[in-house]
């Protein structure tokens, strides 16, 4: 880089820093009015309804309100839950009534901290039995924090269900913000997932055509012609929890001197449900930005929080950081996004925060630590104990093997092993945990054989842990990669009528709308046939075994075939078929060997799953592993066929996403034999 380029670079950085900073570094000020309370640190001003606790206004960068002024005050910035009465209060035969949406309107304001360095406000709602059936049986404490010199504000909440209170179910809880649609037009959720977005008006009747479900709309007459013909669907922008740390919106407007960024930063996943792979909604057209802490999306009923009578519970969600930045040079979003990522790193490194005043939010000194080393031994590949790089290791409340992906009431703490297999899990809240792991390249789940009790300041050194993945014999053949995802399989191009331009020529091509219809177009009469040894799973194994739509608008199940050749079949031994599923939705997987009409089948899952991953453009949901014994007398020397039938036919979204399939030989054949 020559001197002129260096000088220009420094000037641009200086301009950017000026745009993100404020000359006003005065202390934090609090102004309590009859119906509003205002927190102001000279950089950001936040207006909150009193005593309801809704964020109704955010003033920053010369803009009087970053939130949608056309929305009612309760529909700009808010916490909410989706809940239903539980236990005996559920409808007859356990059928679920319509969920209740509660935006957690509070009725009391308390100033917790007020000085020049920090203001912390508490908005509370206390439950009693007169509210039964009307509001979720929860005490709710919603907090807002502003710090001196901070370009944003924090929010967190404490939920509490007392032992004597009624049963209830909690499906979803989150924080939502709705920036102004006349300003925020560029959305960013990742380096390679960012774009100018259509307006919410484009989704209305006359401009948008609702497709198979209300969230998916084809833009037939959008205000901006560039979006014509595209599909807008919030599920196309979901993010895995492990990657869901910062996302948001940028106001890029040629009539304004500065671009403005509105970001939600979630510095820890400890309070999110279901572990690192759980997928959550993020930013999407609206404009809308969410920090979701718990939901049943991509998981189904397994992830409903069910609270019984006599079940006390308390949990802290957050804090999260609403970060605002600005760029006074040009209209490029790159600077703002890079700065938001940098701020996210700062927030993560500052976790757990030292400033929240609630005794329920514990400091680093009140937490514990677990460290060790993870090795893998797959004895039919090698007798060696192999250290694994990049394996996920985590603590979650006690349960069965793999139960962390269904766990939602407690906290989870995860890390990744280094290149020698070492791991260190820090800042663990006191409590009882199991240690879990999964390793890309190997099927199944690891669980440490002892419970771990974390106390304040405790440290556990577990030493070397060995994961021996499920294995009875040598691999005869395999399809796919055991990574809990169907991403390596063949994903077709979308129907040109239903494209999202962001995902054209994109690694996440599975996020396009309507791919479930493409199977019937590619296989109109005959189903998929895979020939071991000549077929390529990247091209020849369709990513989802869903139903086939027929000409009369009904659907039928499908049967896929795996053809393979065996020599020297041992008819007196048992072979093992491993079926790792990345997702399943209202589907039934049946397995037959060399006889497509065998009744009953060798194996069936029966109808299971409610992941709804296919409809929501996901590539994985709830992981399941099935191990099927195949008696040798079912196989023959020479050509063999496994028939995989997805038997359910109730609609277009029924189906299975495979992660990995393997056939193992008899157990007496060993690596060292």
matplotlib code that plots the C-alpha trace (Angstrom):
import matplotlib.pyplot as plt

x = [0.0, 1.6, 1.6, -1.4, -3.5, -2.4, -3.2, -6.7, -7.3, -6.5, -8.7, -11.6, -11.1, -11.0, -14.2, -15.8, -14.7, -16.1, -19.4, -19.6, -18.7, -20.2, -18.5, -21.0, -19.6, -21.7, -23.1, -26.3, -29.5, -32.9, -36.2, -39.3, -42.6, -46.2, -46.4, -42.8, -39.3, -36.3, -32.7, -30.1, -26.3, -25.7, -25.2, -28.4, -31.8, -34.3, -37.9, -39.8, -43.5, -44.3, -45.2, -45.8, -42.1, -42.3, -39.5, -41.3, -38.5, -34.7, -33.1, -29.6, -27.5, -29.9, -32.9, -35.7, -36.9, -35.2, -38.3, -41.4, -43.4, -46.5, -46.8, -48.6, -46.4, -46.6, -45.5, -42.0, -39.7, -40.9, -40.4, -43.0, -43.9, -46.2, -47.9, -50.8, -52.4, -51.0, -51.9, -55.6, -56.4, -55.5, -58.3, -59.9, -57.5, -54.5, -55.3, -53.6, -55.7, -54.6, -51.5, -51.7, -49.3, -48.3, -46.2, -45.3, -46.9, -45.7, -47.4, -44.6, -41.4, -38.5, -35.2, -32.5, -29.4, -29.2, -25.8, -23.7, -22.1, -25.2, -29.0, -30.8, -34.6, -36.8, -40.3, -42.2, -45.5, -46.4, -48.8, -51.6, -54.5, -57.0, -55.0, -55.3, -56.2, -55.6, -51.8, -49.0, -48.3, -45.0, -43.4, -41.7, -38.9, -37.8, -34.6, -33.0, -29.5, -27.7, -24.0, -21.9, -20.3, -22.1, -23.6, -26.7, -28.4, -28.9, -32.0, -32.5, -35.4, -36.0, -38.8, -40.1, -42.8, -43.6, -44.1, -47.8, -48.8, -50.8, -49.2, -48.6, -46.7, -44.3, -43.6, -41.6, -40.0, -37.9, -37.1, -38.3, -37.5, -39.1, -37.0, -38.5, -39.4, -38.8, -35.1, -33.8, -33.7, -30.5, -30.4, -27.3, -27.2, -23.8, -20.9, -22.5, -26.2, -27.0, -29.0, -31.4, -34.9, -38.4, -40.9, -43.5, -46.1, -44.9, -46.4, -49.9, -52.7, -52.4, -48.6, -47.9, -49.2, -49.4, -47.9, -48.2, -48.3, -48.7, -45.1, -44.1, -45.2, -44.3, -43.8, -45.9, -46.2, -43.6, -43.0, -39.4, -39.4, -36.1, -37.9, -40.6, -41.0, -39.0, -40.2, -40.0, -40.1, -38.7, -37.6, -35.2, -33.1, -32.9, -29.6, -28.1, -27.6, -23.8, -23.7, -26.4, -24.4, -25.0, -27.4, -29.5, -30.4, -28.7, -30.4, -28.8, -30.5, -28.9, -30.8, -29.0, -25.4, -24.8, -25.7, -27.1, -26.8, -29.3, -27.9, -28.9, -25.9, -26.4, -23.1, -23.8, -25.9, -26.1, -29.7, -30.9, -32.6, -31.5, -27.8, -25.5, -27.3, -30.8, -32.1, -33.8, -35.5, -33.3, -33.8, -36.3, -38.6, -40.6, -38.0, -37.8, -34.9, -35.2, -33.2, -35.1, -34.2, -36.6, -38.8, -40.1, -39.0, -37.1, -37.8, -41.5, -43.4, -40.2, -39.2, -42.3, -41.4, -44.0, -44.3, -46.3, -47.9, -45.4, -42.6, -40.7, -38.5, -36.5, -34.3, -32.4, -32.6, -29.9, -28.6, -28.5, -27.1, -28.9, -25.9, -26.2, -23.5, -23.1, -20.9, -20.5, -18.6, -20.4, -23.3, -21.6, -22.8, -19.4, -18.0, -21.0, -21.2, -17.5, -17.8, -20.9, -18.9, -16.0, -18.5, -19.9, -16.4, -16.0, -19.4, -18.5, -15.1, -16.9, -19.3, -20.5, -21.1, -20.2, -22.8, -26.3, -27.6, -29.9, -28.7, -30.0, -27.3, -24.1, -20.6, -17.7, -16.4, -19.7, -19.4, -17.4, -15.1, -14.7, -11.7, -10.5, -9.5, -11.7, -10.4, -12.2, -11.6, -13.3, -11.8, -12.8, -10.8, -8.0, -7.2, -5.6, -7.1, -7.4, -7.7, -10.4, -10.3, -13.5, -15.7, -18.5, -18.3, -20.9, -22.7, -26.5, -28.9, -28.9, -30.7, -30.2, -27.6, -28.2, -30.9, -29.2, -31.0, -34.4, -33.4, -35.0, -35.6, -32.0, -28.7, -26.2, -22.5, -20.6, -17.1, -15.0, -12.0, -8.6, -6.4, -5.2, -8.7, -8.4, -11.4, -12.2, -15.7, -15.8, -18.4, -20.7, -23.6, -24.0, -26.1, -26.0, -25.0, -24.1, -21.2, -22.2, -20.4, -20.7, -18.0, -18.3, -17.2, -18.7, -22.3, -24.1, -23.5, -21.1, -22.0, -19.7, -20.7, -20.8, -22.9, -21.0, -22.1, -20.9, -20.6, -19.3, -15.7, -15.4, -13.0, -13.2, -10.3, -11.8, -8.6, -8.9, -12.4, -12.8, -15.8, -16.3, -19.0, -21.6, -19.9, -20.4, -18.4, -16.4, -17.9, -19.2, -20.5, -21.7, -23.7, -23.1, -21.0, -22.0, -22.3, -26.0, -26.9, -28.1, -26.2, -23.8, -26.6, -28.1, -30.1, -31.8, -32.2, -35.4, -38.4, -37.7, -41.1, -40.0, -36.4, -34.7, -31.9, -29.6, -29.4, -28.6, -25.1, -25.0, -23.7, -27.1, -29.1, -31.4, -33.0, -34.9, -38.7, -40.6, -37.8, -40.2, -42.1, -38.9, -38.7, -41.8, -40.5, -37.2, -38.8, -42.3, -43.0, -40.0, -38.3, -34.6, -32.2, -28.7, -26.0, -23.2, -19.9, -21.1, -23.5, -22.3, -24.3, -23.5, -25.4, -27.5, -29.0, -31.8, -31.5, -35.0, -37.2, -40.5, -43.8, -44.6, -47.4, -49.8, -51.9, -55.1, -53.3, -52.9, -49.6, -48.0, -45.2, -41.9, -39.5, -35.8, -33.5, -29.9, -28.3, -25.1, -23.0, -21.8, -19.4, -19.1, -22.3, -22.3, -25.9, -25.4, -24.2, -25.8, -25.1, -25.9, -27.6, -27.0, -29.5, -28.7, -31.5, -30.9, -34.7, -38.1, -41.5, -44.8, -43.0, -42.7, -39.4, -39.7, -36.8, -37.0, -34.2, -34.4, -38.2, -40.1, -43.4, -42.3, -45.0, -44.2, -41.1, -37.8, -37.9, -40.2, -40.0, -43.8, -45.0, -42.7, -41.3, -42.6, -39.4, -41.1, -37.6, -38.5, -41.1, -38.8, -35.9, -33.7, -31.1, -31.4, -33.7, -33.8, -31.0, -32.0, -29.9, -31.5, -29.5, -31.1, -30.0, -29.9, -29.8, -27.3, -30.0, -31.8, -28.7, -27.4, -24.0, -24.1, -26.7, -28.8, -31.3, -32.3, -35.7, -36.3, -39.9, -41.3, -44.9, -46.8, -48.6, -50.3, -49.1, -46.1, -43.9, -43.9, -40.5, -37.0, -33.6, -30.9, -27.6, -25.7, -26.3, -23.8, -23.9, -21.6, -20.4, -20.6, -18.8, -16.3, -14.4, -12.0, -9.4, -6.6, -7.9]
y = [0.0, 3.4, 6.5, 8.1, 5.0, 4.8, 8.5, 8.1, 5.0, 6.9, 9.8, 7.5, 5.7, 9.1, 10.2, 6.9, 7.3, 10.8, 9.4, 6.7, 9.0, 11.9, 15.0, 14.8, 12.5, 13.8, 11.5, 9.5, 11.4, 10.1, 12.0, 10.4, 11.8, 10.8, 8.4, 8.2, 7.7, 9.0, 7.8, 10.0, 9.8, 12.5, 9.9, 8.0, 8.9, 6.1, 6.8, 4.0, 4.0, 4.3, 1.9, -0.5, -0.8, -0.6, 1.1, 3.7, 5.9, 5.9, 9.1, 9.0, 10.5, 13.5, 11.2, 11.9, 8.3, 5.2, 3.1, 3.0, 6.0, 4.8, 1.8, 2.0, 2.5, -1.2, -2.3, -0.7, -2.3, -4.9, -8.3, -10.9, -14.5, -17.1, -19.2, -21.5, -23.0, -26.4, -29.6, -30.2, -26.8, -27.9, -28.7, -32.1, -35.0, -32.7, -30.8, -27.4, -24.2, -21.1, -19.7, -16.4, -13.6, -11.5, -8.5, -8.5, -5.1, -4.2, -2.0, -0.8, 1.2, 1.1, 3.0, 0.5, 2.6, 6.3, 8.1, 9.7, 6.4, 4.2, 4.1, 0.9, 0.7, -2.2, -2.6, -5.4, -7.3, -9.6, -12.5, -13.5, -16.0, -13.4, -13.4, -17.1, -17.8, -14.2, -13.8, -16.4, -17.3, -15.5, -12.8, -10.6, -8.1, -6.2, -4.2, -1.4, -0.2, 2.8, 3.5, 6.7, 6.9, 3.9, 4.1, 2.0, 0.4, -3.0, -5.0, -8.2, -9.8, -12.2, -14.7, -16.5, -19.2, -20.0, -23.5, -23.1, -21.5, -23.2, -25.3, -23.6, -24.0, -21.5, -21.8, -18.6, -15.7, -12.9, -9.2, -7.4, -4.0, -2.5, 0.3, 2.9, 1.5, 4.9, 4.8, 1.3, -0.5, -2.6, -5.7, -7.6, -11.0, -12.3, -11.4, -13.3, -12.6, -9.0, -7.0, -4.2, -5.4, -4.8, -2.7, -4.3, -2.6, -4.9, -7.9, -6.4, -7.6, -6.1, -5.9, -9.3, -12.8, -15.1, -18.5, -21.9, -20.1, -16.6, -15.8, -16.5, -13.8, -13.3, -9.6, -9.1, -5.3, -3.9, -0.2, -0.7, -2.5, -4.3, -6.7, -7.7, -11.5, -12.3, -14.2, -12.7, -15.0, -14.4, -18.0, -17.5, -15.4, -17.8, -18.2, -21.0, -20.0, -20.5, -17.8, -15.6, -12.8, -9.7, -8.7, -5.7, -2.9, 0.1, 3.3, 4.2, 7.4, 9.8, 12.7, 12.2, 13.0, 9.9, 6.3, 4.8, 1.2, -0.5, -3.7, -6.4, -8.0, -11.2, -11.7, -15.1, -18.1, -19.4, -18.4, -19.7, -23.1, -26.2, -25.7, -24.2, -25.7, -24.5, -22.1, -18.9, -16.1, -12.9, -9.7, -9.8, -7.6, -5.1, -3.9, -6.2, -7.3, -10.0, -11.6, -14.9, -16.8, -19.8, -21.1, -24.3, -23.5, -26.3, -28.5, -28.8, -29.9, -31.4, -27.9, -26.6, -25.5, -27.4, -26.2, -28.4, -27.5, -27.6, -26.6, -23.5, -21.9, -18.8, -17.7, -14.6, -13.9, -11.5, -8.8, -8.1, -4.9, -2.6, -1.0, 2.1, 3.4, 5.9, 6.6, 10.1, 9.0, 7.7, 5.3, 1.9, -0.5, -2.2, 0.2, 0.0, -3.8, -4.2, -1.9, -3.8, -7.0, -5.4, -4.2, -7.7, -9.1, -6.5, -7.5, -11.2, -10.6, -8.5, -11.4, -11.8, -8.1, -6.4, -3.7, -5.5, -4.8, -7.8, -10.4, -13.0, -12.1, -13.6, -12.3, -14.2, -14.8, -16.5, -18.9, -22.1, -23.7, -27.1, -28.2, -31.4, -33.0, -35.0, -37.9, -40.2, -43.9, -45.6, -49.1, -50.2, -47.4, -47.3, -48.4, -45.0, -42.4, -39.4, -35.8, -34.0, -30.4, -28.3, -30.7, -29.0, -29.7, -28.3, -28.4, -28.6, -29.8, -33.5, -35.7, -38.6, -38.8, -35.9, -34.4, -31.0, -30.3, -30.6, -28.8, -25.4, -24.5, -24.2, -22.8, -24.2, -23.5, -24.6, -24.3, -25.9, -28.1, -26.8, -28.6, -31.0, -31.7, -29.5, -27.5, -25.0, -24.0, -20.9, -18.7, -21.6, -20.7, -22.9, -26.0, -29.6, -30.5, -33.3, -32.8, -33.5, -33.4, -34.2, -34.5, -33.7, -36.8, -39.2, -40.2, -40.0, -38.1, -38.2, -37.9, -37.9, -40.6, -38.4, -35.4, -32.2, -29.9, -26.3, -24.1, -20.5, -20.4, -24.2, -25.7, -29.2, -30.8, -33.8, -35.0, -37.1, -38.1, -40.7, -40.8, -44.2, -43.5, -46.2, -48.9, -52.7, -53.5, -52.1, -49.6, -51.5, -48.2, -44.8, -41.9, -38.3, -36.7, -37.2, -33.5, -33.2, -31.4, -32.3, -29.5, -31.8, -33.4, -32.2, -29.0, -28.0, -24.6, -22.9, -22.4, -19.0, -17.8, -18.2, -16.9, -14.8, -13.1, -13.2, -17.0, -17.3, -18.9, -19.0, -21.7, -21.6, -22.4, -24.6, -21.3, -20.7, -21.0, -24.0, -26.6, -29.2, -28.9, -29.5, -33.2, -34.1, -32.2, -34.0, -37.4, -37.2, -40.9, -42.9, -42.3, -41.7, -44.6, -44.5, -46.9, -47.3, -47.0, -45.1, -42.5, -39.2, -38.1, -34.4, -34.8, -37.9, -37.8, -35.3, -33.2, -34.0, -37.1, -35.3, -36.2, -36.1, -33.8, -35.5, -34.0, -33.9, -31.8, -34.7, -36.1, -39.5, -41.0, -41.9, -44.9, -44.4, -47.3, -47.9, -50.5, -52.1, -55.2, -57.6, -60.5, -63.3, -62.5, -64.1, -65.3, -66.2, -62.8, -59.4, -56.3, -52.8, -50.0, -46.6, -43.9, -40.4, -38.0, -34.2, -33.5, -35.2, -33.7, -35.7, -38.5, -42.2, -43.9, -47.6, -49.8, -52.9, -55.2, -56.8, -56.8, -53.6, -55.2, -56.8, -56.4, -55.5, -53.6, -54.5, -51.2, -48.2, -44.9, -44.6, -41.1, -38.7, -35.2, -31.7, -29.9, -28.2, -27.7, -28.2, -25.5, -23.1, -23.5, -25.2, -27.9, -29.5, -29.7, -32.2, -34.8, -38.5, -41.6, -45.0, -48.3, -51.1, -54.7, -56.5, -60.2, -61.7, -64.0, -61.0, -60.2, -62.1, -62.3, -59.9, -57.1, -55.9, -53.1, -51.2, -49.5, -46.4, -45.5, -42.2, -43.4, -40.3, -38.3, -35.4, -32.4, -30.9, -30.3, -33.9, -35.4, -36.4, -34.8, -37.4, -36.5, -39.8, -43.4, -46.3, -50.1, -51.9, -55.5, -58.2, -57.3, -60.1, -58.3, -56.0, -53.4, -55.5, -58.9]
z = [0.0, -1.0, 1.1, -0.5, 0.0, 3.7, 4.2, 2.6, 4.7, 8.0, 7.0, 6.3, 9.7, 11.5, 9.8, 10.8, 14.4, 14.5, 13.1, 15.8, 18.7, 20.5, 21.9, 24.8, 27.4, 30.2, 32.8, 32.5, 33.2, 34.2, 33.7, 35.2, 33.8, 34.4, 31.4, 30.3, 31.6, 29.7, 30.0, 28.3, 28.3, 25.7, 22.9, 23.1, 24.5, 25.3, 26.0, 27.9, 28.7, 32.4, 34.0, 31.0, 30.2, 26.4, 24.5, 22.6, 21.4, 20.7, 19.8, 18.2, 15.4, 15.0, 14.4, 16.8, 16.9, 15.3, 16.1, 13.9, 14.8, 12.9, 15.3, 18.6, 21.6, 22.6, 19.1, 18.9, 21.4, 23.8, 25.5, 24.9, 25.6, 23.9, 26.5, 27.2, 30.3, 31.1, 33.0, 33.4, 32.0, 28.5, 26.1, 25.9, 24.8, 25.2, 22.0, 22.2, 22.3, 20.5, 22.1, 24.0, 23.1, 26.1, 25.6, 29.3, 30.1, 33.6, 36.3, 38.5, 38.0, 40.4, 40.0, 41.0, 40.2, 39.4, 39.1, 36.4, 35.5, 35.2, 35.4, 35.9, 35.8, 36.9, 35.4, 37.3, 37.2, 40.1, 39.4, 41.7, 41.4, 40.3, 37.0, 36.4, 32.8, 31.8, 32.2, 32.4, 36.0, 36.2, 38.1, 35.6, 36.2, 33.1, 33.4, 31.3, 31.8, 30.3, 30.9, 30.6, 27.1, 25.8, 22.3, 23.2, 26.1, 27.7, 28.6, 30.6, 32.5, 35.4, 35.0, 38.1, 38.6, 42.3, 43.5, 44.4, 41.1, 38.3, 35.5, 32.2, 28.9, 27.4, 23.7, 22.9, 24.5, 23.0, 22.8, 19.6, 18.1, 15.0, 13.4, 11.1, 7.7, 6.1, 7.1, 7.8, 4.4, 4.6, 6.7, 7.9, 9.6, 8.5, 6.2, 3.4, 4.3, 3.9, 1.4, 0.7, 1.9, 0.6, 2.7, 4.9, 2.6, -0.2, 1.7, 1.8, -0.5, -3.9, -3.7, -2.3, -2.9, 0.1, -0.7, 1.1, 4.5, 5.7, 6.4, 2.7, 0.3, -3.4, -4.2, -7.3, -7.2, -4.8, -4.3, -5.4, -8.7, -8.0, -5.6, -8.1, -8.3, -5.2, -2.2, 1.2, 4.2, 7.7, 8.0, 5.2, 7.6, 10.6, 12.4, 14.4, 18.0, 17.8, 15.1, 16.4, 18.2, 16.2, 13.5, 12.6, 10.2, 8.5, 7.4, 4.1, 2.8, 0.3, 1.9, 5.2, 5.9, 8.0, 7.8, 11.0, 12.3, 14.7, 16.1, 18.6, 20.2, 22.3, 24.1, 25.6, 24.7, 28.2, 28.6, 25.2, 24.9, 23.2, 22.6, 19.9, 16.9, 17.7, 15.0, 15.8, 14.0, 13.7, 11.7, 8.8, 6.8, 8.8, 9.6, 12.6, 14.8, 17.4, 20.2, 20.7, 23.9, 23.5, 20.7, 19.3, 15.7, 14.1, 17.1, 17.7, 20.8, 22.3, 23.1, 24.8, 28.3, 30.4, 34.0, 36.4, 39.6, 42.5, 40.1, 41.1, 38.4, 38.0, 35.0, 33.9, 30.2, 29.0, 29.2, 25.5, 24.1, 21.6, 19.9, 17.7, 15.3, 12.5, 9.6, 8.3, 5.2, 2.2, 2.1, 2.3, 5.0, 5.3, 8.0, 10.2, 10.0, 10.8, 13.7, 15.0, 14.8, 16.7, 19.4, 19.6, 20.4, 23.1, 24.6, 24.5, 26.2, 28.9, 29.8, 32.4, 32.8, 36.1, 36.1, 36.3, 39.8, 40.2, 42.7, 40.3, 37.7, 39.0, 38.5, 37.2, 40.8, 41.7, 38.8, 38.1, 35.5, 33.9, 31.8, 30.2, 27.0, 24.5, 22.6, 20.1, 19.7, 16.7, 17.0, 13.5, 12.1, 14.5, 18.1, 18.7, 21.0, 18.7, 20.0, 18.1, 17.0, 16.8, 18.8, 20.8, 24.6, 26.9, 30.2, 30.4, 33.1, 33.8, 31.3, 28.8, 26.1, 23.7, 25.9, 25.7, 22.4, 24.1, 27.3, 27.8, 31.4, 32.6, 31.4, 29.0, 28.6, 25.5, 24.1, 21.2, 21.6, 20.4, 17.9, 20.6, 22.0, 25.1, 26.3, 29.0, 29.9, 32.0, 33.9, 34.6, 36.9, 40.1, 39.7, 38.7, 35.1, 32.8, 30.3, 26.7, 23.4, 19.7, 17.1, 13.4, 11.5, 14.1, 14.8, 18.1, 21.3, 24.1, 27.8, 30.8, 33.2, 36.3, 37.3, 37.9, 40.7, 40.1, 43.1, 43.4, 42.4, 41.8, 39.2, 37.8, 36.0, 34.2, 32.5, 29.4, 28.3, 25.5, 23.2, 21.5, 18.9, 18.0, 16.1, 15.8, 12.7, 9.8, 7.3, 4.2, 2.7, 3.8, 2.4, 3.5, 6.3, 10.0, 10.9, 11.9, 8.7, 5.2, 3.6, 1.7, -0.3, -3.6, -3.2, -6.5, -8.0, -7.0, -9.2, -11.0, -9.7, -6.1, -5.8, -3.1, -4.9, -1.8, -2.1, -5.8, -6.1, -2.3, 0.0, 1.8, -1.4, 0.7, 2.1, -1.1, -0.9, -2.4, -2.8, -1.5, -4.8, -6.8, -5.9, -7.8, -10.8, -10.7, -9.9, -11.4, -11.4, -10.1, -6.8, -6.1, -6.7, -5.2, -6.4, -3.9, -5.7, -8.7, -7.3, -5.7, -2.7, -3.6, -6.8, -6.5, -3.0, -2.7, 0.4, 1.7, 1.3, 1.2, -0.3, -4.1, -5.1, -7.5, -10.3, -8.1, -5.5, -3.1, -1.8, -1.7, 0.3, -1.4, -1.4, -2.0, -2.9, -2.0, -4.2, -3.1, -3.7, -1.0, -1.3, 1.3, 3.2, 6.6, 7.0, 10.6, 11.7, 12.3, 10.2, 11.4, 9.5, 11.1, 10.2, 11.4, 10.7, 10.6, 10.8, 10.6, 10.3, 10.7, 8.8, 9.1, 8.0, 7.2, 6.3, 4.2, 2.8, -0.6, -0.5, -1.0, 0.0, 3.3, 5.9, 8.6, 7.6, 9.2, 11.1, 11.4, 13.4, 13.3, 12.6, 14.6, 14.6, 14.4, 13.3, 10.3, 8.9, 5.3, 5.2, 7.2, 4.8, 7.3, 6.8, 10.2, 13.2, 16.0, 15.5, 15.8, 15.5, 14.7, 14.8, 12.9, 13.2, 9.8, 10.1, 7.6, 6.1, 4.8, 2.6, -0.4, -2.2, -5.0, -5.5, -2.5, -2.1, 1.0, 0.6, 2.7, 2.6, 3.9, 4.3, 5.5, 2.9, 4.9, 2.9, 1.2, 4.3, 5.6, 5.2, 6.4, 6.1, 6.4, 8.1, 7.3, 6.5, 7.1, 6.8, 9.0, 8.6, 11.3, 14.6, 14.4, 11.6, 13.4, 12.4, 13.8, 12.5]

ax = plt.figure().add_subplot(projection="3d")
ax.plot(x, y, z, "-o")
ax.set_aspect("equal")
plt.show()
